[in-house]
Amino acid sequence: MKRIQIIPPIAKVIPKKLEIHGDERIDNYYWLNDKNNPEVIDYLNAENEYFNLKTAHTDQFQKLLFKEMKSRIKEDDESVPYKKNRFFYTTRFEKGKQYPIYSRKKGGLTSEEEILFDVNVMAKDFSYYKLTGVSVSPNNNLVAFAVDTVSRRQYTIQFKNIETGELFPEKIKNTTGGATWANDNSTIFYTRKDETTLRSDKVFRHILGTNPIEDVEVFNEDDDTFNCYVYKTKTEKYIVIGSYSTVSNEYRLVEADNPFNEFKIFQPRERDLEYSLAHYNGHFYILTNKDGASNFKLMKTDENKTLKENWNDLIPHRDDVLLEDLIIFKDFAVLEERINGLVKIRIIRWDDSEDFYLPFDEETYTAGVHYNPEFNSTKLRYSYISMTTPGSVIEYDINSKKNEILKVQKVLGGKFKKTNYKSERLWATANDGTKIPISLVYHINTKLTKNTPLLLYGYGSYGHTIDASFSSSRLSLLDRGFVYAIAHVRGSEYLGRKWYETGKLFHKKNTFTDFVNCAQFLIKQKYTSAKHLYAYGGSAGGLLMGVIINTNPNLFNGVIASVPFVDVVTTMLDESIPLTTGEYDEWGNPNQKDYYHYIKSYSPYDNVKEQKHPHLFVSTGLHDSQVQYFEPAKWVAKLRVNKQDKNILIMYTDMETGHGGASGRFDSLKEVARDYSFLLDLEGKAIV
């Protein structure tokens, strides 16, 4: 039988001249920016049809993977109950259902359950449904919540009377989703977004039961490089408006008992001054980089003397310790400190009688303070997870010094044993001699040779650290002989603030070369070879994927780029696009000539050339608010006419979702199964 050739779609060429700084670029696919153009939708649908045809032979295998992944999940699962203001709150799932149920019990865990929201019922008429911002009033009778049915992170806030189930008539549209109650149980503060850029730029005060048109604007963030938000201190004394950019912070306060008073500035913004606040016993505790404390230090000031000249050092800056977070309790404070890439949890009593770290002994792991809303508690909840250890929620009693494991992630199916897997932390050497950490995991029966398939994950932007953690879905790769590795490249804060600073702006290329050096190291150490090495990254990690297939096309057999940020120059020159102006301090402002040429030198879309590329699978969402769908669409169109090989090039656009993918827990597993089937098929392991 003659095999039918599947012809990929070819986007039409409409040259558009883009010129700045005397430099001219021609964008042949700029027309794809207009999703209101029916031809754009036709093209995306054609790409989806091509994707379906090219992957049709893995349909049954994808179903097998999905069933396998789903079988490991405890479907009737629930969160660890937490206590707040006399009620115990839980989020739980019921078997077979996609969405959570929010409930509470008064007084104790044996009390009658009170359903706040059954999201399965609320979502039944929507292809995408996200509920967020659940916030109960101080008197426990009312609850605010927010909904997004488009996946563009523009939430509509509503209010519900918990006792009667009645919904209040007002709907506050185009918000970030959060609602902060004043102590009078009727005044709420929330943040709205700019309709075009989606920048959170205004804070409003709403009175329950009134028309949102009458809401009072209490703050307008007019600097378009800043975003703003609003919250209440854990002591519940202050409502706080925070403004932040990549390199600066500013806060305003009003007492929660007097929500109609004017907000007062804590410390005016200064470029390169970052700080955050925690309130306790008449003082504010401040995590800050003041005085050149690049890894941050802890300072203290009287709540009535908030300017920086009144701040006093409590815990000084340390070159080898990144101070990441501070959590306040009545009798003690908890610090999250990152030392040599690993988080340590430090407990300090206010009376200085104790200062110690909780012990962790695995080679690579992730730990962090869990949700602890009760200010008066003498117990600390924290989480622990590693690449071989399912996640746990643990409660530490500061008085008895005893740990109680409240919950361990269950991996069903009877096949998983922690001892069947091995995790390691390796150190590759970068071009400039810097040591780059790699966390990896594999099944103990997997032989490490040049024929071993290995998936290398990378991100490396915004100071966001991807820690080593467990995934029950990932077992489907490990059990089929894959090694899974994370390259902790510069651009994150894995090894401190300097690790971030040397991976952004004019140092951004370190992110890319670090990843390549990690790949080369793994090959040299015979964990894999170029014929069996794969790379994965999403969003800013998708930028990383775009760079490496341009610069090192022969180093990888296959690449997955999810919602990839690949048209960096054009996007960063367009101030109407969400996130652009707030990210000049991350990437640089290409309106300035030196930044323009530096960004252009690595921007994946601008550097596509006629050459061979690895197998490539690109995914995006039509409603993506973070990386617009047209970036990957244009990139794939340009790659397709420049590729000098017969390798796979496929793109899938989810026409219903945005940056985060599917909203249902099972639908998201189908996306993982789709990604894994691409890799396993290339390895000849997509066998039903």
NORZITA-V134107 format. One record per pair of residues at least 4 apart in sequence whose ideal C-beta (glycine too) atoms are under 6 Angstrom apart, sorted by sequence separation. I is the first residue (numbers start at 1). J is the second residue. D is the distance in whole Angstrom. If there is no record, write none. Layout:
i/j/d
I/J/D
I/J/D
//
This chain:
i/j/d
58/62/6
107/111/5
119/123/6
210/214/5
232/236/6
233/237/6
289/293/5
293/297/4
301/305/6
349/353/5
430/434/4
442/446/5
448/452/5
475/479/6
478/482/6
495/499/4
498/502/6
503/507/6
504/508/6
509/513/6
510/514/6
528/532/5
537/541/3
538/542/5
547/551/6
548/552/5
549/553/5
567/571/5
568/572/6
579/583/5
583/587/6
595/599/6
599/603/6
627/631/6
629/633/6
630/634/6
639/643/6
657/661/6
676/680/6
677/681/6
19/24/5
35/40/6
83/88/5
106/111/5
137/142/4
161/166/4
182/187/4
193/198/5
194/199/5
221/226/5
233/238/5
244/249/5
279/284/6
289/294/6
305/310/4
328/333/6
338/343/5
339/344/6
349/354/5
360/365/6
397/402/5
411/416/4
477/482/4
494/499/6
502/507/5
522/527/4
528/533/5
537/542/5
575/580/5
584/589/4
590/595/5
624/629/6
657/662/6
662/667/4
680/685/4
681/686/4
34/40/6
105/111/4
123/129/3
385/391/4
430/436/5
488/494/4
493/499/6
522/528/6
523/529/6
571/577/6
575/581/5
589/595/6
590/596/4
600/606/5
662/668/5
680/686/5
18/25/5
81/88/4
82/89/6
93/100/6
136/143/5
148/155/5
160/167/5
181/188/6
193/200/5
194/201/5
221/228/4
232/239/6
243/250/5
254/261/5
277/284/5
278/285/5
289/296/6
327/334/4
336/343/6
337/344/5
348/355/5
360/367/6
396/403/5
459/466/5
493/500/5
503/510/5
537/544/5
588/595/3
622/629/5
661/668/6
32/40/6
105/113/6
384/392/5
427/435/4
428/436/5
502/510/6
503/511/5
537/545/5
572/580/6
18/27/6
81/90/5
91/100/5
92/101/5
135/144/5
146/155/4
147/156/5
159/168/4
179/188/5
180/189/5
191/200/5
206/215/5
231/240/6
242/251/5
254/263/5
287/296/5
301/310/5
326/335/6
337/346/6
347/356/6
372/381/5
394/403/5
395/404/5
490/499/6
590/599/5
620/629/5
640/649/6
662/671/6
677/686/6
103/113/5
104/114/5
192/202/5
301/311/5
383/393/6
427/437/6
474/484/6
535/545/6
549/559/6
661/671/5
15/26/5
16/27/5
79/90/6
91/102/6
134/145/5
146/157/5
179/190/5
204/215/4
205/216/5
230/241/5
240/251/6
241/252/4
252/263/4
253/264/6
275/286/5
276/287/5
288/299/6
325/336/4
335/346/4
346/357/5
370/381/4
394/405/5
395/406/5
78/90/5
79/91/5
103/115/5
119/131/5
133/145/6
191/203/5
299/311/4
300/312/5
324/336/4
370/382/5
382/394/6
426/438/5
490/502/5
491/503/3
620/632/4
15/28/5
90/103/5
133/146/4
158/171/6
204/217/6
205/218/5
229/242/5
240/253/6
252/265/5
253/266/6
275/288/4
286/299/4
334/347/6
344/357/5
345/358/5
369/382/5
370/383/5
392/405/6
393/406/5
490/503/3
16/30/4
78/92/3
102/116/4
132/146/5
190/204/6
299/313/6
300/314/5
323/337/6
324/338/6
381/395/5
393/407/5
425/439/5
545/559/5
618/632/5
13/28/4
89/104/5
102/117/4
144/159/5
156/171/5
157/172/4
175/190/5
176/191/5
202/217/6
203/218/5
228/243/5
238/253/5
239/254/5
251/266/4
274/289/5
285/300/6
332/347/6
333/348/5
368/383/5
572/587/6
636/651/4
77/93/5
131/147/6
189/205/6
203/219/4
298/314/5
321/337/5
322/338/4
379/395/5
380/396/5
392/408/5
424/440/6
545/561/4
14/31/5
87/104/5
88/105/5
101/118/5
143/160/5
156/173/5
175/192/6
226/243/5
239/256/5
283/300/6
284/301/5
298/315/4
332/349/5
367/384/5
573/590/5
11/29/6
76/94/6
130/148/4
157/175/5
174/192/6
188/206/5
202/220/5
297/315/6
321/339/5
379/397/5
391/409/4
423/441/4
546/564/6
572/590/5
618/636/5
76/95/5
87/106/6
100/119/6
143/162/6
174/193/5
226/245/5
250/269/4
284/303/6
297/316/5
366/385/5
390/409/4
542/561/4
75/95/4
99/119/4
129/149/6
154/174/5
155/175/5
187/207/6
201/221/5
225/245/5
283/303/6
297/317/4
378/398/5
421/441/6
466/486/6
490/510/4
491/511/4
542/562/6
546/566/4
88/109/6
99/120/5
141/162/6
186/207/6
248/269/5
282/303/6
365/386/4
378/399/6
390/411/6
490/511/6
535/556/5
569/590/6
141/163/6
155/177/4
157/179/5
186/208/5
219/241/5
221/243/5
241/263/6
295/317/6
421/443/6
422/444/5
489/511/5
542/564/2
543/565/4
97/120/5
126/149/5
128/151/5
248/271/6
370/393/6
533/556/5
542/565/6
99/123/5
176/200/5
232/256/6
293/317/4
343/367/5
362/386/5
420/444/6
490/514/5
534/558/5
535/559/5
536/560/4
538/562/4
539/563/5
247/272/5
248/273/6
249/274/5
286/311/6
489/514/4
530/555/6
538/563/6
540/565/5
249/275/5
251/277/6
489/515/5
531/557/6
539/565/6
116/143/6
200/227/5
203/230/5
295/322/5
296/323/4
455/482/6
465/492/4
199/227/6
200/228/6
465/493/5
487/515/5
439/468/4
453/482/5
454/483/4
455/484/5
456/485/5
457/486/5
458/487/5
460/489/4
465/494/5
515/544/6
388/418/5
461/491/5
463/493/5
569/599/5
605/635/5
608/638/5
613/643/5
146/177/4
456/487/6
458/489/6
460/491/3
487/518/4
568/599/5
569/600/5
608/639/6
622/653/6
11/43/6
102/134/6
460/492/6
610/642/5
612/644/5
615/647/5
157/190/6
388/421/4
611/644/6
612/645/4
615/648/4
616/649/5
617/650/5
618/651/4
619/652/5
620/653/5
621/654/5
622/655/5
625/658/6
626/659/4
569/603/5
608/642/5
610/644/6
624/658/4
144/179/4
334/369/6
388/423/5
443/478/5
446/481/5
512/547/5
568/603/4
623/658/4
624/659/5
387/423/4
516/552/5
519/555/6
621/657/4
9/46/4
345/382/6
463/500/4
569/606/6
621/658/5
9/47/6
191/229/5
203/241/5
566/604/4
567/605/4
191/230/6
267/306/6
287/326/5
566/605/5
172/212/5
266/306/5
267/307/6
9/50/6
189/230/5
238/279/6
267/308/5
442/483/4
8/50/5
170/212/5
327/369/5
440/483/6
441/484/5
460/503/6
133/177/4
135/179/5
137/181/5
235/279/5
483/527/6
132/177/4
133/178/5
138/183/6
330/375/6
440/485/4
133/179/6
139/185/5
233/279/4
330/376/5
334/380/6
6/53/5
138/185/6
438/485/6
439/486/5
578/625/5
137/185/5
278/326/5
280/328/5
438/487/6
180/230/5
189/239/6
278/328/5
180/231/6
437/488/4
460/511/4
180/232/5
387/441/4
550/604/6
547/602/6
559/614/5
558/614/5
458/515/5
547/604/6
550/607/5
557/614/6
558/615/4
559/616/5
560/617/5
561/618/5
562/619/5
563/620/5
546/604/3
553/611/6
556/614/5
364/423/6
553/612/6
553/613/5
364/425/4
411/472/5
563/624/6
617/678/5
363/425/5
565/627/5
456/519/6
549/613/5
563/627/5
567/631/4
566/631/5
332/398/6
615/682/6
564/632/5
566/635/5
187/259/4
183/256/4
454/527/6
182/256/5
183/257/5
454/528/4
364/439/5
450/526/6
452/528/5
182/259/4
436/514/5
448/527/5
450/529/4
453/532/5
454/533/6
455/534/5
456/535/5
457/536/5
458/537/5
461/540/4
390/470/5
438/518/5
387/468/5
389/470/6
455/536/6
431/513/5
436/518/6
459/541/4
504/586/6
458/541/6
505/588/5
385/469/5
430/514/5
385/470/5
458/544/5
430/517/5
539/627/6
428/517/5
428/518/5
506/598/6
428/521/4
234/328/6
341/437/5
563/659/6
366/467/4
366/468/6
366/469/5
364/468/4
560/675/6
558/682/5
235/375/6
234/375/5
534/679/6
341/494/5
341/495/6
322/496/4
473/672/5
477/676/6
476/676/6
295/496/5
295/497/5
294/497/4
480/685/5
453/683/5
82/371/6
84/373/4
83/374/6
80/393/5
80/406/5
80/407/5
74/410/5
74/412/6
247/585/5
72/411/5
246/585/3
72/412/5
246/586/5
72/413/5
71/413/5
227/582/6
225/581/5
224/581/4
225/582/5
196/576/5
198/578/4
197/578/5
72/472/4
69/473/5
68/476/6
65/476/6
198/625/5
152/623/5
151/623/5
153/625/5
150/623/5
152/625/5
151/657/4
152/658/5
151/658/3
128/656/5
127/656/4
128/657/5
130/663/5
129/663/5
128/663/5
98/664/3
98/665/6
98/666/6
21/593/5
21/596/5
54/650/5
33/630/5
32/630/5
51/650/5
70/669/6
69/669/5
32/633/5
51/652/5
32/634/5
66/669/6
47/651/5
48/652/6
66/670/5
29/634/4
66/673/4
29/637/5
65/673/4
44/653/5
62/673/5
65/676/6
62/674/6
62/677/5
61/677/5
58/677/4
58/681/5
64/688/5
61/686/4
11/637/4
61/688/5
58/686/5
60/688/5
//
